[in-house]
Amino acid sequence: MGLRGHKAPAVDAVLHRSGDDGDTAETELQEKKKKKKQDLKVRPTISSVGRKIHQRHLLLLDEEGENLGTIHRADALRLMDERGLKLVPVNENAEPPVYRLMSGKQIHEEQMKLREKQKNKGTGAVQVKDLTLSSDIALHDLDTKLKQVTSWLEKKHHVRLTLKPRRDRSEKALDSLLEEMVGRITAPLGFINKPKLIREGKAASCVLRPPSAKELQGTRPATPTSFSTIKPNPEKHEAAEPPSEQGQDSQQH
């Protein structure tokens, strides 16, 4: 009886340690499952799962994206081996989960697309707007189009302006004419490419961008440049003459 009473605590200690090990193993298993779910959510690229498919049935797509229907995982692995392809998860949270057979080249291409998408999402891809003008455009129409250009620049877009000649082409070079048109924009701006001739001199082009912080600091209120191809309005000069005549009369009296 004495020996039995002496061994009992040792047995209890073993059982106690065994219970602790079981709790620890269960906790580690839960942490691994939790980490795996988090990895699936933030996975930036795609990759082959090899032969590790936990779901018994899955919806399979072939390398061309054609739906092969819902099949057993064993059949999916057999097709993968027969075609020399890899099995890639498309949507593991769907019911049934969706997988696709892909070649190594297809996986690489998809990874590059995803990385580029993530890069553009982080930095903000710049959108380039295109606008074509004609050399004989009316001043009112030009100002309307330039307001649209200003709106695009305010939205942080780049703007590519292309100037094409009409039959009654002006004697002024197209690049100089385009520079005059851009000069009518009163909002601050910068250049990716300044006005230059393209297409063997048959057109002119430039690319505008929003101004940098340094350029904004040195910006002064701008006034539209005069369009040398537009004749001045004589009514404005007639309206300006009376005040000078009144000034002469006042001096005589």
C-alpha positions as CSV (number, residue, x, y, z in Angstrom):
1,M,0.0,0.0,0.0
2,G,2.9,2.3,0.8
3,L,4.5,1.8,-2.6
4,R,1.3,2.5,-4.4
5,G,0.7,5.7,-2.5
6,H,4.2,6.8,-3.4
7,K,3.8,6.2,-7.2
8,A,0.4,8.0,-7.5
9,P,1.8,11.5,-7.6
10,A,4.2,10.6,-10.4
11,V,1.3,9.2,-12.4
12,D,-0.7,12.3,-11.8
13,A,2.2,14.5,-12.9
14,V,2.5,12.5,-16.2
15,L,-1.2,12.9,-16.9
16,H,-1.0,16.6,-16.1
17,R,1.9,17.1,-18.5
18,S,0.1,15.1,-21.1
19,G,-2.9,17.4,-20.8
20,D,-0.7,20.5,-21.2
21,D,0.9,19.1,-24.3
22,G,-2.5,18.4,-25.8
23,D,-3.6,22.0,-25.1
24,T,-0.4,23.4,-26.6
25,A,-0.7,21.3,-29.7
26,E,-4.4,22.4,-30.2
27,T,-3.4,26.0,-29.7
28,E,-0.6,25.8,-32.3
29,L,-3.0,24.1,-34.7
30,Q,-5.5,27.0,-34.3
31,E,-2.7,29.6,-34.9
32,K,-1.5,27.8,-38.0
33,K,-5.1,27.8,-39.4
34,K,-5.5,31.4,-38.6
35,K,-2.2,32.4,-40.2
36,K,-3.1,30.4,-43.3
37,K,-6.4,32.2,-43.7
38,Q,-4.6,35.6,-43.3
39,D,-2.1,34.5,-45.9
40,L,-4.8,33.6,-48.4
41,K,-6.4,37.1,-48.0
42,V,-3.2,39.1,-48.5
43,R,-1.5,36.8,-51.1
44,P,-0.3,39.3,-53.8
45,T,0.6,36.6,-56.4
46,I,-0.7,33.3,-57.6
47,S,1.1,30.0,-57.2
48,S,0.6,26.2,-57.7
49,V,-0.8,24.3,-54.7
50,G,1.0,21.1,-56.0
51,R,-0.9,18.1,-54.7
52,K,-2.1,19.7,-51.5
53,I,-5.8,20.1,-52.0
54,H,-7.9,19.9,-48.8
55,Q,-11.3,20.0,-50.5
56,R,-12.7,16.8,-51.8
57,H,-14.6,18.2,-54.8
58,L,-13.7,21.3,-56.8
59,L,-14.8,23.3,-59.8
60,L,-12.0,22.9,-62.4
61,L,-11.0,25.2,-65.3
62,D,-8.6,24.1,-67.9
63,E,-5.6,26.1,-69.2
64,E,-7.8,28.0,-71.7
65,G,-10.3,29.0,-68.9
66,E,-13.0,26.5,-70.0
67,N,-15.2,25.1,-67.3
68,L,-14.6,21.3,-66.8
69,G,-17.3,21.1,-64.2
70,T,-17.2,19.9,-60.6
71,I,-14.9,16.9,-60.2
72,H,-13.1,14.9,-57.4
73,R,-9.7,16.1,-56.4
74,A,-8.2,12.8,-57.5
75,D,-9.5,13.4,-61.1
76,A,-8.1,16.9,-61.0
77,L,-4.7,15.7,-60.0
78,R,-4.8,13.0,-62.7
79,L,-5.5,15.7,-65.3
80,M,-2.7,17.8,-63.9
81,D,-0.2,15.0,-64.3
82,E,-1.5,13.9,-67.7
83,R,-1.2,17.4,-69.2
84,G,2.0,18.4,-67.4
85,L,0.3,21.5,-65.9
86,K,0.0,23.0,-62.4
87,L,-3.1,23.4,-60.3
88,V,-3.7,27.0,-59.2
89,P,-6.4,28.2,-56.8
90,V,-8.8,30.8,-58.3
91,N,-11.3,31.1,-55.5
92,E,-10.9,28.8,-52.5
93,N,-13.8,30.4,-50.6
94,A,-16.4,29.5,-53.3
95,E,-18.6,26.5,-53.0
96,P,-17.3,24.4,-54.6
97,P,-13.8,26.0,-54.6
98,V,-12.5,27.0,-58.0
99,Y,-9.1,25.8,-59.3
100,R,-7.5,26.2,-62.7
101,L,-4.9,24.2,-64.6
102,M,-2.1,26.5,-65.8
103,S,1.3,26.2,-67.4
104,G,4.4,27.7,-65.7
105,K,4.4,30.4,-68.3
106,Q,0.8,31.3,-67.6
107,I,1.5,31.5,-63.9
108,H,4.5,33.8,-64.5
109,E,2.4,36.1,-66.7
110,E,-0.4,36.3,-64.2
111,Q,2.1,37.1,-61.4
112,M,3.6,39.9,-63.5
113,K,0.1,41.3,-64.1
114,L,-0.8,41.2,-60.4
115,R,2.5,42.9,-59.4
116,E,2.0,45.6,-61.9
117,K,-1.6,46.1,-60.7
118,Q,-0.4,46.3,-57.1
119,K,2.3,48.8,-58.1
120,N,-0.1,51.0,-59.9
121,K,-2.6,50.8,-57.0
122,G,0.1,52.0,-54.6
123,T,1.6,54.8,-56.7
124,G,-1.5,55.8,-58.6
125,A,-1.3,55.2,-62.4
126,V,-1.2,58.4,-64.4
127,Q,-3.9,58.7,-67.0
128,V,-3.0,60.5,-70.3
129,K,-5.8,62.4,-72.0
130,D,-5.6,63.1,-75.8
131,L,-6.9,66.2,-77.5
132,T,-6.5,67.1,-81.1
133,L,-6.8,70.7,-82.3
134,S,-6.9,72.2,-85.8
135,S,-4.8,75.2,-86.9
136,D,-7.9,77.2,-88.0
137,I,-9.9,76.7,-84.8
138,A,-12.0,79.6,-83.7
139,L,-10.8,81.5,-80.6
140,H,-14.0,80.7,-78.6
141,D,-13.8,77.0,-79.4
142,L,-10.1,77.0,-78.5
143,D,-10.8,78.5,-75.1
144,T,-13.5,75.9,-74.5
145,K,-11.1,73.1,-75.2
146,L,-8.4,74.6,-73.1
147,K,-10.9,74.8,-70.2
148,Q,-11.2,71.0,-70.5
149,V,-7.4,70.7,-70.5
150,T,-7.3,72.7,-67.3
151,S,-9.9,70.4,-65.7
152,W,-7.9,67.4,-66.6
153,L,-4.7,68.9,-65.1
154,E,-6.6,69.7,-61.9
155,K,-7.5,66.0,-61.7
156,K,-3.8,65.2,-61.9
157,H,-4.0,63.8,-65.5
158,H,-1.4,64.3,-68.2
159,V,-2.7,65.9,-71.5
160,R,-1.3,65.2,-74.9
161,L,-2.2,68.0,-77.4
162,T,-1.9,67.4,-81.1
163,L,-2.2,70.3,-83.6
164,K,-3.1,69.4,-87.2
165,P,-3.2,71.9,-90.2
166,R,-6.2,72.6,-92.3
167,R,-6.2,73.4,-96.0
168,D,-5.7,77.1,-95.3
169,R,-2.6,76.4,-93.3
170,S,-1.1,79.4,-91.6
171,E,2.4,80.6,-92.5
172,K,3.4,80.2,-88.8
173,A,5.1,76.9,-87.9
174,L,2.8,74.4,-86.2
175,D,5.0,74.1,-83.2
176,S,5.0,77.8,-82.6
177,L,1.3,78.0,-83.1
178,L,0.7,75.2,-80.6
179,E,2.9,77.0,-78.1
180,E,0.8,80.1,-78.5
181,M,-2.4,78.0,-77.9
182,V,-0.9,76.5,-74.7
183,G,0.1,80.0,-73.6
184,R,-3.6,80.9,-73.4
185,I,-4.0,78.5,-70.4
186,T,-3.9,80.6,-67.3
187,A,-3.7,77.7,-64.8
188,P,-0.2,76.6,-63.7
189,L,1.2,73.6,-65.6
190,G,4.3,71.8,-66.5
191,F,5.6,70.0,-69.6
192,I,6.5,66.4,-70.2
193,N,7.3,67.4,-73.8
194,K,7.2,71.0,-75.1
195,P,5.6,71.8,-78.4
196,K,7.5,70.2,-81.3
197,L,7.0,69.1,-84.9
198,I,6.0,65.5,-85.5
199,R,5.1,63.3,-88.5
200,E,7.8,65.1,-90.7
201,G,6.4,68.5,-89.9
202,K,2.8,67.7,-90.8
203,A,1.7,68.1,-87.1
204,A,2.8,69.4,-83.8
205,S,2.5,67.8,-80.3
206,C,3.2,68.4,-76.7
207,V,2.4,66.7,-73.4
208,L,1.3,68.8,-70.4
209,R,1.3,67.7,-66.7
210,P,0.2,69.2,-63.4
211,P,2.8,71.6,-61.9
212,S,5.2,70.4,-59.2
213,A,5.2,72.0,-55.8
214,K,8.3,74.0,-56.7
215,E,6.7,75.3,-59.9
216,L,3.6,76.3,-57.9
217,Q,5.7,78.4,-55.5
218,G,7.1,80.4,-58.4
219,T,3.8,80.8,-60.2
220,R,2.5,84.3,-60.9
221,P,-0.9,85.2,-62.2
222,A,-0.9,84.5,-65.9
223,T,-2.7,86.3,-68.7
224,P,-3.6,84.6,-72.0
225,T,-1.2,85.2,-74.8
226,S,-2.6,86.9,-77.9
227,F,-3.3,84.7,-80.8
228,S,-1.3,86.3,-83.7
229,T,-3.5,84.6,-86.3
230,I,-6.6,86.4,-84.9
231,K,-7.2,90.0,-85.9
232,P,-7.8,92.5,-83.0
233,N,-11.4,93.7,-82.6
234,P,-11.6,97.4,-83.8
235,E,-14.6,98.1,-81.5
236,K,-12.3,97.8,-78.4
237,H,-10.1,100.6,-79.8
238,E,-13.0,102.8,-80.6
239,A,-14.3,102.4,-77.1
240,A,-10.9,103.3,-75.7
241,E,-10.7,106.7,-77.7
242,P,-13.4,108.9,-76.0
243,P,-11.6,109.0,-72.5
244,S,-8.4,110.4,-74.2
245,E,-10.4,113.1,-76.0
246,Q,-12.1,114.1,-72.8
247,G,-8.7,114.4,-71.2
248,Q,-7.5,116.8,-74.0
249,D,-10.7,119.0,-73.6
250,S,-10.2,119.2,-69.8
251,Q,-6.6,120.4,-70.4
252,Q,-7.7,123.1,-72.9
253,H,-10.2,124.5,-70.5
